Amino acid sequence: MSEPFDLPFQSEVMPEMLTTESKIRFRCHKGISCFNACCKQADITLTPYDIIRLKQRFEVDSSAFLKQHTVPFQMDGDGMPGVKMRTDDSGQCLFMTDAGCSVYEDRPTACRYYPVANLAMKAKESPTEEIQYALVREDHCKGHEEDRELTIDEYRAEQQVADYDEMNREFMQLILKKKSAGPTIGKPPELSLQLFFMANYDIDRFRRFVLSDTFRNAWDLPDELYAEIEQDDIALMKFGSRLLKQVLYGEKTIQDKDGYYEQRLEARKDVVEMRRQFEIQRAQKKEDDKYSEDS
């Protein structure tokens, strides 16, 4: 089973797969007749690194950036949270100007790749993902008619996506692990989904959480790491991916302190059991309601 990671269009037909050496014909520039057209119907999913670049550009914290410039959405049927770039009522990117993109130096990954789709896929039993590419052709885009040919790798270098790909890799792995495992993982608990959102997108709030006494008392981490993530957004982002792999998929790389969670679970045993019974009753009610509707 393989799943695409970031395909910026919906289609039941799998596009032709390209490699880094495949050649495409494309050029976008201010003199082209369709300049800015792709930004007038923008559907841009943001990665954690995209958000870090943009919130640093505007010198705001992540909560303020998310509120002003993004909208949340669910990436799958289990409610895995994602964020998209906010647009105006017509679908136009808010960063678009007559002169082009106003945040061009810090534009998101999907914008850099367009019209190339970056497809990361992971077979169910494979430990690593496979990266392939596809060419997106939209009727409005005249860049495909330009007299310039280059390889996918040359286009990636021109658009400076290598750093973005490297920074996005662990986030991509989190998504692919969920997709490739399918129903074997099941729907994550609500608290895990909230942690996923905070660690990936609302990174300044995640920093306050990680630096809190509650977190420090729970996890056995060196002071040097706390000092680094207090100052460095990238170090914090990478630690967030590490924590999420442990919480969501059981990849234990962080040791808890002296049975902290066992003690906490014992203290909360009654609450946990009450919630379990509630979920059982809710599932049973749903089944009863279904049979009532069918009869």
Protein Blocks (a to p, Z undefined) as FASTA:
>chain_A
ZZdfbdcbdcfbdcddddfkbccdddddfkbmkgoklmmmccddddfklmmmmmmmnopa
fklmmmmmgccddfbfnopacddddddfkopafkbcfkbcfklmmgcfklmmpccdcddd
ddfklcbdcddddddddfklmklmpccdddfklmmmmnopmlmmmmmmmmmmmmmmmmmn
mmmnopadfklmmmmmmmmmmmmlmmmmmmpmklmmmpccdfklmmmmmmmmklmmmmmm
mmmmmmmnopafbdceehllmmmmmmmmmmmmmmmmmmmmmmmmmmmmmmmmmZZ
